[in-house]
């Protein structure tokens, strides 16, 4: 499904960044997060990383957020992730949000707050 920019009403609240709302006929309004980069850092094989990947994929798809999964074994010397010492770790716009595996409801709240700039 393609969405045109005209389908969105942008939030005017100055505390909120990168957020728009889109009307959905069946359920009212849906919040859509724009321009934020959400990256999950993992290393394979890692049971916690696999579980975190499952949780964050579910949360991101439910919220309409694009999740990038970056395996540090593919590029262990990436300067972008040099300060990360524990995995799995979720970064939002380059800043660490959480390390470990959260419960799905906690993950949703954390990500929603981070994307709204709270």
Secondary structure, DSSP 8 states (H G I E B T S, - for coil): ----GGGEEE---TT--SEEEEEETTTEEEEEE-S--EEEEE-SS-HHHHHHHHHHHHHHHHHT--EEEEETTTSTT-GGGTT--SSSEEEETTEEEEES---HHHHHHHHHHHHHT-
